[in-house]
Amino acid sequence: MIVIFLGPPGAGKGTQAAHIVETYKIPQLSTGDMFRAAVKDETPVGLKVKAVLDAGDLVSDDIVAALVEERIEQDDCADGFLLDGFPRTVVQAEALDAMLTKKELAVDAVIELRVDEGALLDRLRKRIKETGGARSDDNEETFKKRLEVYADQTAPLIPFYEKQGNLKAVDGMGDVEAVSAEIDAILSEIRR
C-alpha cells in the first residue's frame, strides 16, 4: 500500500502518520525527518537544507526526488510506505509516478487533510509551547511563509491527484481519533 498525505503545515499529518505506521505496519517516509537528520548531522546537503528551511522555502525537486528514490529501495518499503512531505510539487509528483512505474507500482491513495488556516496558527502556537520551539521552522513568520509556499506550490497537487482518481479528502479539524477513523475507512477499502 502506497499512501501520500497532503495538507498544509500543521494539518496533523505527522500525528496521523504515526497512526498509519502502527496500524498498517508500513514505514512513514517523511522528507522533513530525512532533512532534519541531515541538518543535525551537518552533512553538506544538511547545511543547504537548513538554509532553505530556515527561510521557509522548499528544497529543490532533484535533491528531494533522489533522497526518496534511494529510500524506497530499502527492504522495509517492500509492503508499501506512507509519504509525508513528498511530493510537494507537480514536478515531484510526476517524478514519483515515473519512479513507481519503473518498479511496477502505483500510488494507492492520496489523503488530503483539510483544515482551517486560522486553526493552523493555533496548532503551531501549541506545538511551540509543548516543544519549546525545538524545530528550526517553529516560528510564526516562517510558518506563514510555509503556508504561502504550500498554497502556491503544493496545493496544485490536489487537482493533479483528483484527475488520477485517487484523492480522498478528510476533515482534519476533528479530534485525532475521528480523523484516524476517517483515514482507516479509506485505507480499509484499498486493502480489500
C-alpha positions as CSV (number, residue, x, y, z in Angstrom):
1,M,0.0,0.0,0.0
2,I,1.5,3.4,-1.1
3,V,-0.2,6.4,0.6
4,I,0.6,10.1,0.2
5,F,-0.5,12.7,2.8
6,L,-1.4,16.2,1.6
7,G,-2.3,19.2,3.7
8,P,-0.8,22.5,4.8
9,P,1.9,22.7,7.5
10,G,0.3,21.9,10.9
11,A,-2.6,20.0,9.5
12,G,-1.8,16.9,11.6
13,K,-0.1,14.8,9.0
14,G,2.6,13.7,11.5
15,T,0.1,12.7,14.1
16,Q,-1.9,10.7,11.6
17,A,1.2,9.2,10.1
18,A,2.1,7.6,13.4
19,H,-1.3,6.0,13.5
20,I,-0.9,4.6,10.0
21,V,2.6,3.2,10.7
22,E,1.3,1.5,13.8
23,T,-2.0,0.2,12.3
24,Y,-0.8,-0.8,8.8
25,K,2.8,-1.7,9.6
26,I,4.3,0.4,6.7
27,P,7.1,2.9,7.2
28,Q,6.5,6.7,7.2
29,L,8.9,8.3,4.8
30,S,9.0,11.9,5.9
31,T,11.2,14.1,3.9
32,G,11.1,16.5,6.8
33,D,12.6,13.9,9.1
34,M,15.2,13.0,6.5
35,F,16.2,16.6,6.1
36,R,16.3,17.2,9.9
37,A,18.6,14.2,10.3
38,A,20.9,15.7,7.5
39,V,20.8,19.1,9.2
40,K,21.6,17.6,12.6
41,D,24.5,15.6,11.2
42,E,25.7,18.8,9.4
43,T,26.2,17.0,6.1
44,P,26.8,19.1,3.1
45,V,23.2,18.6,2.0
46,G,22.1,19.2,5.5
47,L,23.7,22.6,5.6
48,K,22.0,23.5,2.3
49,V,18.7,22.2,3.6
50,K,19.0,24.2,6.8
51,A,19.3,27.5,5.0
52,V,16.3,26.6,2.8
53,L,14.1,25.5,5.7
54,D,15.1,28.5,7.9
55,A,13.9,30.8,5.1
56,G,10.6,28.9,4.9
57,D,11.3,27.7,1.3
58,L,11.2,24.3,-0.2
59,V,14.2,22.1,-1.0
60,S,14.8,21.6,-4.8
61,D,13.0,18.9,-6.6
62,D,16.1,17.0,-7.7
63,I,17.5,16.7,-4.2
64,V,14.2,15.5,-2.7
65,A,13.4,13.0,-5.5
66,A,16.9,11.4,-5.3
67,L,16.5,11.1,-1.5
68,V,13.1,9.5,-1.8
69,E,14.1,7.1,-4.6
70,E,17.0,5.9,-2.5
71,R,14.8,5.4,0.5
72,I,12.0,3.4,-1.2
73,E,14.6,0.9,-2.3
74,Q,15.1,-0.2,1.3
75,D,13.6,-3.5,2.5
76,D,11.1,-2.0,4.9
77,C,9.3,-0.4,2.0
78,A,8.6,-3.8,0.3
79,D,4.9,-3.9,1.5
80,G,4.4,-0.2,0.9
81,F,5.0,3.1,2.6
82,L,3.5,6.4,3.6
83,L,4.9,9.6,2.0
84,D,4.7,12.6,4.2
85,G,6.2,15.8,2.7
86,F,6.7,14.4,-0.7
87,P,5.6,15.1,-3.4
88,R,5.3,18.9,-2.7
89,T,5.1,20.0,-6.4
90,V,3.6,18.6,-9.6
91,V,7.1,18.1,-10.9
92,Q,7.9,15.9,-7.8
93,A,4.6,14.0,-8.3
94,E,5.5,13.3,-11.9
95,A,9.0,12.1,-10.8
96,L,7.3,9.9,-8.2
97,D,5.0,8.4,-10.8
98,A,8.0,7.7,-13.0
99,M,9.9,6.1,-10.1
100,L,7.0,3.9,-9.2
101,T,6.2,2.9,-12.8
102,K,9.8,1.6,-13.2
103,K,9.1,-0.6,-10.2
104,E,5.6,-1.6,-11.5
105,L,4.0,0.2,-8.5
106,A,1.5,3.0,-8.2
107,V,0.1,5.3,-5.5
108,D,-3.0,3.7,-3.9
109,A,-4.4,6.7,-2.1
110,V,-3.7,10.4,-1.6
111,I,-5.2,11.6,1.6
112,E,-5.8,15.4,1.9
113,L,-6.2,16.7,5.4
114,R,-8.4,19.8,5.0
115,V,-8.1,22.4,7.8
116,D,-8.8,26.0,8.6
117,E,-5.8,28.3,8.3
118,G,-6.6,30.2,11.5
119,A,-6.7,26.9,13.4
120,L,-3.3,26.1,12.0
121,L,-1.7,29.1,13.7
122,D,-3.3,28.0,16.9
123,R,-1.8,24.5,16.5
124,L,1.6,26.0,15.8
125,R,1.5,28.1,18.9
126,K,0.5,25.0,20.9
127,R,3.3,22.9,19.4
128,I,5.9,25.6,20.1
129,K,4.7,25.8,23.7
130,E,4.8,22.0,24.1
131,T,8.2,21.5,22.4
132,G,9.9,24.8,23.3
133,G,10.3,25.5,19.6
134,A,12.5,22.5,19.1
135,R,12.1,22.5,15.3
136,S,14.0,25.2,13.4
137,D,10.9,26.1,11.5
138,D,8.7,26.6,14.6
139,N,8.0,30.4,14.5
140,E,5.0,32.3,13.2
141,E,6.8,34.3,10.5
142,T,8.3,31.1,8.9
143,F,5.1,29.3,9.3
144,K,3.1,31.9,7.5
145,K,5.7,31.8,4.7
146,R,5.3,28.0,4.6
147,L,1.5,28.4,4.2
148,E,2.1,30.7,1.3
149,V,4.5,28.3,-0.3
150,Y,2.0,25.4,0.2
151,A,-0.7,27.4,-1.5
152,D,1.5,28.3,-4.4
153,Q,3.4,25.1,-5.0
154,T,1.8,22.2,-3.2
155,A,-1.9,22.9,-3.5
156,P,-1.8,22.3,-7.3
157,L,-1.3,18.6,-6.4
158,I,-4.9,18.4,-5.3
159,P,-6.3,18.7,-8.9
160,F,-3.4,16.6,-10.2
161,Y,-4.4,13.7,-7.9
162,E,-8.1,14.3,-8.4
163,K,-7.6,13.8,-12.1
164,Q,-5.8,10.4,-11.3
165,G,-8.8,9.4,-9.2
166,N,-7.0,8.6,-6.0
167,L,-7.5,11.8,-3.9
168,K,-9.5,11.3,-0.7
169,A,-10.4,14.4,1.4
170,V,-10.6,14.1,5.1
171,D,-11.8,16.7,7.6
172,G,-8.6,17.5,9.5
173,M,-10.4,19.7,12.0
174,G,-11.9,16.8,14.0
175,D,-10.2,15.3,17.0
176,V,-7.4,12.9,16.4
177,E,-9.5,9.8,16.8
178,A,-12.2,11.0,14.4
179,V,-9.6,11.9,11.7
180,S,-7.9,8.5,12.2
181,A,-11.3,6.7,11.8
182,E,-11.9,8.5,8.5
183,I,-8.5,7.6,7.2
184,D,-9.0,4.0,8.4
185,A,-12.2,3.8,6.4
186,I,-10.4,4.9,3.2
187,L,-7.4,2.5,3.7
188,S,-9.6,-0.4,4.5
189,E,-11.2,-0.1,1.1
190,I,-7.8,-0.1,-0.5
191,R,-6.7,-3.3,1.3
192,R,-9.6,-5.3,0.1
